[in-house]
Amino acid sequence: MKNILLLTDFTLKSDNAHHFAFQFFKGQDCTFHLLSIQKVWDFTMDDLMAANPKSSVDVALLKDNRSELTTQLQTYKSTFKDSTFTFESHVDYDVFTDAVTQAVQNHNIDIIVCGTDGNSGILEAIFSSHTIRIINKVNCPVLVIPEHYNYQELEHIQYLLDYDDTFESCGKQLFDEVITRYSPKVSVHRLTFALEMQPEACDAESEVIQQLYPEVSLHYHVITSDDPIKELNAFIKEEGIQLQILSARRQTFLERFFSHSHLSKIVNSTEVPLLILCDCSDE
């Protein structure tokens, strides 16, 4: 049984991510955990003072969330009543990533599914979007779905290696499941960000990956641009990529602030679903 955490804010972005997940995990025994998080700074003392004095703080703060989540849960249960899916709902009032971490631990979550609208800017660069914060702080694979992306069968996937990544067999369970289930073509893109990489090292890396997946139709590419996003997106359109995959290590705030935000750029510019695996060092 796979436990999947569906983050919801009752918007098109999260609804679309949920429906992608239902297609992606179709035919598998899954429990989908719907989680609605009321962030601690969204309520003021005025909100509490306006609440019914006979109500608990929990009821005062989470009543609307519970009501919307119950409606959403019943819709999903009715829609998938003949499937192998089961559904549970949870609400929390906490710091966003703390709530996600607790849900992952309490419900043995295997993967987190969330939507993205591609928003970015100065605040995102400093404090990061919810999606980036989850990736950086929560030790669990994340499946990111662009807001308007419609599900497609996986025929060709793109695996991204950042300039300091190495491709290792650990942490690849979900990647292996994708390979086994869909038998897609795999294009591995090594991103050097203008750093020099010897051709012999590239050839050796390509050979290692092919040895790990001998039955896969695998193609290895090196992108030397210091800003590869445009090239990656062009490849997605030309080759019909349906999924990007990469591994990401947890980082501290200072590490993220003083390093190039490659991961942030990729997440915020992705035009196809992005599966982010846990780095081997996080296991």
C-alpha positions as CSV (number, residue, x, y, z in Angstrom):
1,M,0.0,0.0,0.0
2,K,1.4,3.4,-1.0
3,N,0.7,6.4,1.1
4,I,0.5,9.6,-0.9
5,L,0.1,13.1,0.6
6,L,-2.0,15.5,-1.5
7,L,-1.6,19.1,-0.4
8,T,-4.7,21.2,-1.0
9,D,-5.6,24.8,-0.9
10,F,-8.9,24.3,-2.8
11,T,-7.6,26.0,-5.9
12,L,-7.3,24.9,-9.5
13,K,-3.6,24.4,-9.0
14,S,-4.0,21.8,-6.2
15,D,-7.1,20.2,-7.8
16,N,-5.2,19.6,-11.0
17,A,-2.3,18.1,-9.1
18,H,-4.7,15.7,-7.4
19,H,-6.3,14.5,-10.6
20,F,-2.8,14.0,-12.2
21,A,-1.9,11.8,-9.2
22,F,-5.0,9.7,-9.6
23,Q,-4.0,9.0,-13.2
24,F,-0.4,8.5,-12.4
25,F,-1.1,5.9,-9.6
26,K,-4.1,4.3,-11.4
27,G,-4.4,0.6,-10.7
28,Q,-2.1,0.7,-7.6
29,D,-3.2,0.2,-4.0
30,C,-2.9,3.7,-2.6
31,T,-4.2,5.7,0.3
32,F,-4.4,9.4,-0.6
33,H,-4.0,11.7,2.4
34,L,-5.6,15.1,1.8
35,L,-3.9,17.8,3.9
36,S,-5.2,21.3,4.3
37,I,-2.9,23.6,6.3
38,Q,-4.0,26.8,7.9
39,K,-0.8,28.8,8.2
40,V,-0.2,30.4,11.7
41,W,0.1,33.9,10.4
42,D,-3.2,33.8,8.5
43,F,-5.2,34.5,11.7
44,T,-5.1,37.5,14.0
45,M,-6.4,38.0,17.5
46,D,-9.4,39.8,15.9
47,D,-10.4,36.5,14.2
48,L,-10.3,34.7,17.5
49,M,-12.3,37.4,19.3
50,A,-15.0,37.3,16.6
51,A,-15.4,33.5,17.1
52,N,-18.1,32.0,19.2
53,P,-16.8,32.0,22.8
54,K,-18.2,28.5,23.3
55,S,-16.0,27.2,20.4
56,S,-12.6,25.8,20.9
57,V,-9.6,27.5,19.2
58,D,-9.4,24.5,16.9
59,V,-13.0,24.9,15.7
60,A,-12.6,28.7,15.4
61,L,-9.5,28.5,13.2
62,L,-10.2,25.4,11.1
63,K,-14.0,25.2,10.7
64,D,-14.0,26.4,7.1
65,N,-11.0,24.2,6.1
66,R,-12.7,21.2,7.6
67,S,-15.9,21.9,5.7
68,E,-14.2,22.4,2.3
69,L,-12.0,19.3,2.9
70,T,-15.0,17.1,3.8
71,T,-16.7,18.1,0.6
72,Q,-13.6,17.4,-1.5
73,L,-13.1,14.1,0.2
74,Q,-16.6,12.9,-0.4
75,T,-16.3,13.9,-4.1
76,Y,-13.1,11.8,-4.5
77,K,-14.6,8.9,-2.6
78,S,-17.7,8.9,-4.9
79,T,-15.6,9.3,-8.1
80,F,-13.2,6.5,-7.2
81,K,-15.6,4.1,-5.3
82,D,-14.7,1.2,-7.7
83,S,-11.0,1.8,-7.6
84,T,-8.2,0.5,-5.4
85,F,-7.9,4.0,-3.8
86,T,-8.7,4.9,-0.2
87,F,-8.9,8.5,1.1
88,E,-8.3,10.2,4.4
89,S,-8.4,13.9,5.3
90,H,-6.3,16.0,7.7
91,V,-6.2,19.6,8.7
92,D,-3.5,21.4,10.6
93,Y,-2.7,24.8,12.0
94,D,1.0,25.2,11.9
95,V,4.1,26.5,10.1
96,F,3.6,25.1,6.6
97,T,6.7,22.8,6.4
98,D,6.3,21.7,10.0
99,A,2.7,20.5,9.2
100,V,4.0,18.6,6.1
101,T,6.8,17.0,8.0
102,Q,4.4,15.8,10.7
103,A,2.1,14.4,8.2
104,V,4.9,12.5,6.4
105,Q,6.0,11.0,9.7
106,N,2.6,10.2,11.1
107,H,1.2,8.6,8.0
108,N,4.3,6.9,6.6
109,I,4.0,9.0,3.4
110,D,5.9,7.7,0.3
111,I,5.5,10.8,-1.9
112,I,4.1,14.3,-1.6
113,V,2.1,15.7,-4.5
114,C,1.7,19.5,-4.9
115,G,0.8,21.9,-7.7
116,T,2.8,24.9,-8.9
117,D,1.8,28.0,-10.8
118,G,5.4,29.0,-11.7
119,N,5.3,32.2,-9.7
120,S,8.7,33.6,-8.7
121,G,10.2,36.9,-7.7
122,I,12.3,38.6,-5.0
123,L,10.4,37.1,-2.1
124,E,10.5,33.6,-3.7
125,A,14.2,34.0,-4.2
126,I,14.8,34.8,-0.5
127,F,12.2,32.8,1.3
128,S,11.2,30.3,-1.4
129,S,7.8,29.1,-2.5
130,H,5.9,26.4,-0.6
131,T,7.1,23.8,-3.1
132,I,10.7,24.8,-2.8
133,R,10.5,24.9,1.0
134,I,9.0,21.3,1.0
135,I,11.8,20.1,-1.2
136,N,14.5,21.7,0.9
137,K,13.1,20.8,4.3
138,V,11.0,17.7,4.1
139,N,12.8,14.4,3.6
140,C,10.3,12.8,1.2
141,P,10.0,12.6,-2.6
142,V,7.9,15.3,-4.2
143,L,5.8,15.3,-7.4
144,V,5.3,18.8,-8.7
145,I,2.5,19.4,-11.2
146,P,2.2,22.6,-13.3
147,E,-1.2,24.2,-12.9
148,H,-2.6,23.6,-16.4
149,Y,-0.8,20.4,-17.3
150,N,-3.1,17.5,-18.3
151,Y,-2.0,13.9,-17.7
152,Q,-0.2,12.0,-20.5
153,E,1.1,8.5,-20.5
154,L,4.9,8.4,-19.9
155,E,6.7,7.6,-23.1
156,H,9.8,9.8,-22.7
157,I,11.2,11.2,-19.5
158,Q,14.1,13.5,-18.7
159,Y,16.5,12.9,-15.9
160,L,18.4,16.1,-14.8
161,L,21.9,16.0,-13.1
162,D,23.0,19.3,-11.6
163,Y,26.7,20.2,-11.9
164,D,27.6,18.7,-8.5
165,D,25.3,15.6,-8.7
166,T,26.3,12.0,-9.2
167,F,23.9,9.4,-10.4
168,E,23.7,6.7,-7.7
169,S,21.4,3.7,-7.4
170,C,20.2,4.7,-3.9
171,G,17.2,6.9,-3.6
172,K,15.8,5.7,-7.0
173,Q,12.8,3.6,-5.9
174,L,10.2,5.8,-7.6
175,F,12.4,6.2,-10.7
176,D,12.6,2.4,-10.9
177,E,8.9,2.1,-10.5
178,V,8.3,4.6,-13.4
179,I,10.8,2.6,-15.6
180,T,9.1,-0.7,-14.7
181,R,5.6,0.5,-15.2
182,Y,5.9,2.6,-18.3
183,S,9.1,1.5,-20.1
184,P,9.8,5.0,-21.3
185,K,12.8,6.4,-23.2
186,V,15.1,8.2,-20.8
187,S,17.1,11.3,-21.7
188,V,19.8,12.1,-19.1
189,H,20.9,15.7,-19.1
190,R,24.0,16.7,-17.3
191,L,23.9,20.4,-16.5
192,T,27.4,21.9,-16.1
193,F,26.3,25.6,-15.8
194,A,29.4,26.6,-17.9
195,L,31.8,24.6,-15.7
196,E,34.2,22.4,-17.6
197,M,33.6,18.7,-17.6
198,Q,36.0,16.3,-19.4
199,P,34.4,14.2,-22.2
200,E,35.9,11.1,-20.7
201,A,34.0,11.8,-17.4
202,C,30.8,12.2,-19.4
203,D,31.4,9.0,-21.3
204,A,32.1,7.1,-18.0
205,E,29.0,8.5,-16.4
206,S,26.8,7.6,-19.3
207,E,28.2,4.0,-19.2
208,V,27.5,3.6,-15.5
209,I,23.9,4.7,-15.9
210,Q,23.4,2.4,-18.8
211,Q,24.8,-0.5,-16.8
212,L,22.3,0.2,-14.0
213,Y,19.4,0.2,-16.5
214,P,20.4,-2.1,-19.3
215,E,16.9,-2.6,-20.6
216,V,16.2,1.2,-20.9
217,S,16.4,3.2,-24.1
218,L,18.8,5.8,-22.7
219,H,20.4,8.9,-24.2
220,Y,23.0,11.0,-22.5
221,H,23.4,14.8,-23.2
222,V,25.6,17.5,-21.7
223,I,24.2,21.0,-21.5
224,T,27.0,23.5,-21.0
225,S,25.0,26.7,-20.9
226,D,25.1,28.8,-17.7
227,D,21.4,29.2,-18.0
228,P,20.0,25.9,-19.3
229,I,16.3,26.5,-18.7
230,K,15.6,27.7,-22.2
231,E,17.4,24.7,-23.7
232,L,15.7,22.2,-21.4
233,N,12.2,23.6,-22.3
234,A,13.0,23.5,-26.0
235,F,14.0,19.8,-25.6
236,I,10.8,19.1,-23.8
237,K,8.7,20.5,-26.6
238,E,10.8,18.9,-29.4
239,E,11.0,15.4,-27.8
240,G,7.6,15.3,-26.2
241,I,8.9,14.9,-22.6
242,Q,6.1,13.9,-20.1
243,L,8.1,14.0,-16.9
244,Q,11.3,15.5,-15.5
245,I,13.2,13.8,-12.7
246,L,16.0,14.9,-10.4
247,S,17.5,14.3,-7.0
248,A,17.7,17.1,-4.5
249,R,19.6,17.3,-1.2
250,R,18.3,19.2,1.8
251,Q,19.9,22.6,2.3
252,T,20.0,25.1,5.1
253,F,18.7,28.6,4.6
254,L,22.2,30.1,4.4
255,E,23.2,27.4,1.8
256,R,20.2,28.2,-0.3
257,F,20.7,32.0,0.1
258,F,24.3,32.0,-0.9
259,S,24.2,29.4,-3.6
260,H,22.8,29.5,-7.1
261,S,19.1,28.6,-7.0
262,H,19.2,26.1,-9.8
263,L,16.5,23.9,-8.3
264,S,14.2,26.9,-7.8
265,K,14.7,28.0,-11.4
266,I,13.8,24.5,-12.6
267,V,10.7,24.1,-10.4
268,N,9.4,27.6,-11.3
269,S,9.9,27.2,-15.0
270,T,8.8,23.6,-15.5
271,E,6.3,23.0,-18.2
272,V,5.8,19.3,-17.3
273,P,5.5,17.3,-14.1
274,L,8.7,17.2,-12.0
275,L,9.5,14.2,-9.7
276,I,12.1,15.2,-7.1
277,L,13.8,12.3,-5.4
278,C,15.7,12.4,-2.1
279,D,19.4,12.6,-2.5
280,C,21.4,9.6,-1.3
281,S,23.0,11.8,1.5
282,D,19.5,12.3,3.0
283,E,18.7,8.6,3.4
